[in-house]
Structures are given as structure tokens and as C-alpha cells.
Amino acid sequence: MKTLNIIYWSGTGNTEMMAEGIKKGAEAKDIKVNLVRAEEAELNHVIEADLVAFGCPSMGAEVLEESAMEPFIDSLNGNNINKPTVLFGSYDWGDGEWMRNWEERMSEYGSNIICEPLILQNTPDDTGLSECEALGAKIASC
Ligand SMILES: Cc1cc2nc3c(=O)[nH]c(=O)nc-3n(C[C@H](O)[C@H](O)[C@H](O)COP(=O)(O)O)c2cc1C
């Protein structure tokens, strides 16, 4: 059975809801899924997984959350992270700039991003949650 590690940061729970939707979608495809909070994430959570999802809302001014997620993502640079990966996160007033920058950066780090990142404004509604489940199913098929 393949393992998907979903590593995420969430302050008010919106990105966490997305992570849970992705988990549900992947589990329906017989994937073992672990939710890992950024505060507890280690490089091995990426190295040892078959599939990876990273989630973080837009924080600061269009950047990743700076105390846990940013240093964790920085630690991936120069490591062997070339495995099927998806990115996701919640935002509010911006236009998704944080995610565009993050995706570009992950590609520079050697990440294998399999599809367009999923971004949802504020709390996911039912449509948004369905999109999360579909993303979970998609990475499960890699
Ligand atoms: C300190 C702070 C900075 C934020 N900066 C941005 C931003 O630059 N652009 C944006 O679109 N949303 C911004 N937001 C809104 C969050 O991305 C949004 O509330 C999101 O749903 C939070 O996700 P979470 O519930 O997973 O923490 C910011 C929120 C906070 C608290």
C-alpha cells in the first residue's frame, strides 16, 4: 500500500479542512494517509513517503507561514524530493501570488508537482471540499 504524507500548517483551520478532504479522497483509493502538522514535520516525512502533499495558507504578505512552514520548506532544498507532489492552501484577499511563488520554488527544489495547486478562499464550502477529495484521488493514482 502506498503512503501519502500530507504536511500542512493551518492557523484557523481552513487549510486543515482541505488536508482532511485530500485525505478522504486518497483513502477512498486505498492509500495510507498521514496528516503531519508543520510544527512536527521532518525531512523523513517526505523522504519515506511515496506521495506528498504540502498545504499552507497565504500569510504575512503573500508568503508561507514563517515560524514552522517556511523553515521546513527551506529544509527540502538540495534533498531528494522528486516524488509525486501536490500543493494546496487557503487565502483571503490576495490573488494567489503566494502559491505561484511557492510552486515555482518547489520546482526549483526538484519537486515533482503533478498538477495545478488547489487554492480556496477562506473556509472550504462543499464544492471546495469536493475539489480537495478529487485532488486526493488524483495523487493517489500516481
Ligand atoms: C497574519 C495573516 C496574514 C495573511 N496574509 C494574507 C495574504 O497576504 N494574502 C491573502 O490572500 N490572505 C492572507 N491572509 C488570510 C489567510 O490566508 C486566510 O485567512 C486563510 O483562510 C487562513 O487559513 P488557515 O485557516 O488554514 O490558517 C492572512 C491571514 C493572516 C492571519
The ligand as an ORCA input file, in Angstrom:
! r2SCAN-3c Opt
* xyz 0 1
  C      -1.226     37.261      9.579
  C      -2.068     36.935      8.363
  C      -1.604     37.274      7.098
  C      -2.361     36.988      5.954
  N      -1.897     37.363      4.715
  C      -2.635     37.088      3.624
  C      -2.167     37.465      2.327
  O      -1.091     38.051      2.161
  N      -2.961     37.167      1.261
  C      -4.164     36.530      1.387
  O      -4.819     36.270      0.377
  N      -4.636     36.151      2.609
  C      -3.894     36.417      3.715
  N      -4.343     36.028      4.944
  C      -5.626     35.324      5.060
  C      -5.424     33.825      5.258
  O      -4.668     33.265      4.200
  C      -6.806     33.166      5.315
  O      -7.494     33.642      6.454
  C      -6.763     31.646      5.339
  O      -8.071     31.140      5.173
  C      -6.169     31.120      6.649
  O      -6.053     29.736      6.547
  P      -5.973     28.776      7.830
  O      -7.375     28.761      8.440
  O      -5.573     27.461      7.318
  O      -4.975     29.398      8.769
  C      -3.607     36.333      6.096
  C      -4.071     35.977      7.372
  C      -3.311     36.261      8.499
  C      -3.833     35.860      9.862
*
